Amino acid sequence: MAIYVSSYGNDHNALNSALTNTTDRNVVVDIDIDLNNLTVTATDETVIIFEHGKLSNGKLSGEKIRILSDRRQIFHNIDLTDLSYNKEVYPEWFGVKADGITDDTSALQYCINSVNNRTLVSLCGEGVHVLNGIIEIKKTITLTNGILRFDSGFIFDNVDIDGNERGAITIKKDGIHTKLINVTLENPNLLHTESGPKSYGILIGADNVTIEGCNIIDFETGICVFIHGEWQKTMVTNNYVRAIGIGEIEYNLATGEDRGFGITTWGCQAIISNNIVECKNGYDCGIGILALAMDAPEFLGTNIPSTGTSEDLVVISNNVVVGKFRRSIEVESMNYVNVSDNVVEGATWYGIGLIYGNNYNCNGNIIKMTRSINDLQGGLWLPPYSGITLRAPGSNHNITNNNISVTGHADFGICHLITNGHGNNLSFTGNKITVEDGGFCKNGIYLYMCKEIVIKDNFISGVSEKMIYVSDISNLNIEGNRLKGNPEQSPLPAGIFQNNNPSETLFTIIKNNVVSDLDTAFELSNGTFYISGNMVQNSNIGFNCWNFNNSFVFGNNFSNVTTNIQFLSHDNGNVYYLNGVDDILTPIEKEWVYNDPLVIDNLVSAVGSFSKIGKQVGLSGLFSFDAIEVWSDISLPYAPDYSAIIQCSNLTFELTGGSTLAKVKSTTGGPEGFQINYKTS
């Protein structure tokens, strides 16, 4: 049995009598009633059932009230803030039409303002809610299952009285624990600006906010955690975001860097996972996914204390980012960030950027570089065109098991650049960098000015200039890499190129690398080197070395290499010989110069040096001749224990076992550099 309001009359007194009756807690509103701006209080735990009627112009209060109605309007200008009622409501109860025509802005805002904390606001999944203004959420709600189409208005009214920007949906401070689930936001008219306020889809200014399963389509920034404040524990998962930039400007050089973002978090602990983020075709977009530290205190909002975690703890994983973002994913000035298992394609600057900050893990990402050489978006910023970009200062980064494929034009597969300070303790392991047919990549891995570096177990193929380029690196370990050139390429690239500042003492280990089809496999200078166990195949020069000191080069293997090792300049303490011996002792190093009885006959000048470790002797130098194919006598520093004919480039050496006298001749008659080794008794 139920009590019908009409049985008491047709005004607010009838409603009051029905809601306070002592006979039955089930009250049926079967007529329209105007409360005349009065308050009606229901008995606790009353069930209000709307069959036909509607309440207008007043206030309804009560505790633990349950409202039952289908999806139609039952409230008009009714204040429900003192009513404790349903945990799920329909916006249609508050006048929302969701018919794709009517402006539902005021009605939807009325609905959100009227519900209690932790209420589920269930949109009309089959309808379209047309909105021409901003929707603000200032309490904890879950908004779910509907399409919100922002036709106009929101971008022109998106600054509040404090000067803070607002999004199409803006979640304010008191909206802690708010969730948007399976909601679609559309900006069909592509409302945007090229400067000033941006068109945000969802702007978050509260803690513990979840955005899940939503579609945010054609806003300049799809989802953004607000810059003013230190909002923590944001979950952005399983969404589709399509961003727009400054417009259809193909070669925009200077502007547009501050808009066109898919998902952005400022100074926030966050998980950003399983999203698809896209740049709308033809639009110059900034960044697909960005996690950026907040420079407290200037970015903090009024009276919002810092928790000390505004730079820490972000996970960006299992996302797909596609389209012409300048950067697909970027992390800047953060600490303890994991960027893993993402797939990105189409960046016009770089696929993943790790800018400043410490303790980044970049693992298992797939990056496809498709940029055209003519694409100069943002070119005045002088960006590096690369798969992964690191910028110092920064430390304790692991760049592991990423797959970078270049089908367009890039400068680097992976690069490390500096702004103000070094990078420290960086590991690059297990990455794959390949240049596909029609693609171009200048250098595979490029590192500049950093310390404590490991480059290990990477596969690099098809680059045009240098597979690994390192400059001014202290304490460097290059180990177990596979570097493969293209034998049909002209000119052939170099393998490992290291160019250090000669004024510094830098230490490098290079071991167990396999390199092939290159011009110079290893081009190394200025430092102390330990080089062992490398295999060089099908290359012009194995090792081209200069300015070594206290270095070891041994146990390397050469196959189809024109010149195995050549040294141009070096200091005392060097050891250089091929496929070496195990009895490594203190080396003996002496100059081997042009004097009697070094040379006789047509050898007009000679300069060089020799070294000895155990029984192994290495000779290196430069001979000049005045005749072709004429033997000249030379004097060896130690007698070989065997007789041999040794061919080194255009020179032929004849050694006699047990004698320091030997012969050499040239096929060209000009100056010839050489390096040979032999065993003494």
DALINPE-V115921 format. One line per field, one symbol per residue. psi: psi as a letter, one per 40 degrees, with the letter a starting at -180 (. if undefined). burial: I if it has 16 or more other ideal C-beta (glycine too) atoms within 10 Angstrom, else O. Layout:
BEGIN
psi=???
burial=???
END
This chain:
BEGIN
psi=iihhdeeeafadddddddeeiedhehhhheihhheffihhhiiifihhhhddiihigahhiihfihhhiagihehhfhhedehhaiehihdddeehdfeedihedddddddddeiiifihhhihdeihhhhfaihhhfihihhigihhhgdidddeffhaeeehiiidhhhidefheihhhfhhhigdefhiieiaiihichhhfiifhhhhfihhhfidhchhhidhighifhhhifihhhiiaeaghdfhddieeeifichhhhfhhihhifihhihhhehhichdhhhhihgiedeiihfhiheefeeighhhifihhiifidhdhhhhfiighhhifihiheiecidhhghaiifhhhhfihhhhehidehfhfdeefihhidhhihiiiifihgifihhhhebhididhihiidgiiiighhgheihhhhiheihhdichhhhgiighhhhfihhieidchdhhhhfhhghhhhfihhhiheeihiiiichhhhiheeihihhhhifihiifichdhhiigahihhieihhifidhchhiifihfihhifihhhfhdhdhhhdiiiieihhiifaidghahihhiihigihfdiibegdihiaiiihhbehhhiiahihieihfhhihihidihieiiihhhhbeihhhihheiehiiiiiedeahhiihiiihi.
burial=OOIIIOOIOOOIOIIIIIIOOOOOIOIIIIIOIIIOOOOIIIOOOIIIIIOOIIIIOIIIIIOOIOIOIOOOIIIIOIIIOOIOIIOOIIIIIIIIIIOOOOIIIOIIIIIIOIIIOOIIIIIIOOIIIIIOIIIIIIIIIIIIIIIIIIOOIIIOOIOOOOOIIIIIIIIIOOIIIIIIOIIIIIIOOOIIOOOOIIIIIIIIIIIIIIIIIIIIIIIIIIIIIIIIIIIIIIOIIIIIIIIIIIOOOOOIOOOIIOIIIIIIIIIIIIIIIIIIIIIIOOIIIIIIIIIIIIOIOOIIOOOOOOOOOIIIIIIIIIIIIIIIIIIIIIIIIIIIIIIIIIIIIIIIIIIIIIIIIIIIIIIIIIIIIIIOOOIOIIOOOOIIIIIIIIIIIIIIIIIIIIIIIIIIIIIIIIIIIIOOOIIIIIIIIIIIIIIOOOIIIIIIIIIIIIIIIIIIIIIIIIIIIIIIIIOIIIOIIIIIIIIIIIOOOOOIIIIIIIIIOOOOOIOIIIOIIIIIIIIIIIIIIIIIIIIOOIIIIIIOIIIIIOIIOIIIIIIIOIOOIOIIIIIOOIOOIIIIIIOIOOOOOOIOIOOIOOOOOIIOOIIOOIOIIIIIIOOIIIIIIOIIIOOOOOIIOIOIOIIIOOOOOIOIIIIIIIIOOOOOOIIIIIOOIOOIIIIIIIOIO
END
